[in-house]
Amino acid sequence: MTFVQIIDFETDRIDEMKALADEMGSRLAGRENSPTRRLILKDRSRSGHYLGVIEFNSYEEAMQNSDDPETSKFAEQMAALCTRPPSFTDCDVVDLTDFT
């Protein structure tokens, strides 16, 4: 079952955050247990508030990725760019519909 982690974070350094995420994405590309998709959402009503939606093939793959030292390093670097600690929500995807 597809698994998604939602990261709720605030930052006034989104360009640095995006560069960090891109760098991490390059290191993970094609690697077993890596995320399959990343979506970053900007809250239109709250300046500096963002949601990161990170998709994995399964919960098990996400947990293996989470245990990787590279992921821990990324999480520390990400937190350093935030104006408050990020929060995480773990979700199983029960329905996905593409309208295109």
Secondary structure, 3 states (H helix, E strand, C coil): CCEEEEEEEECCCHHHHHHHHHHHHHHHCCCCCCCCEEEEEECCCCCCEEEEEEEECCHHHHHHHHCCHHHHHHHHHHHHHCCEEEEEEEEECCCCCCCC
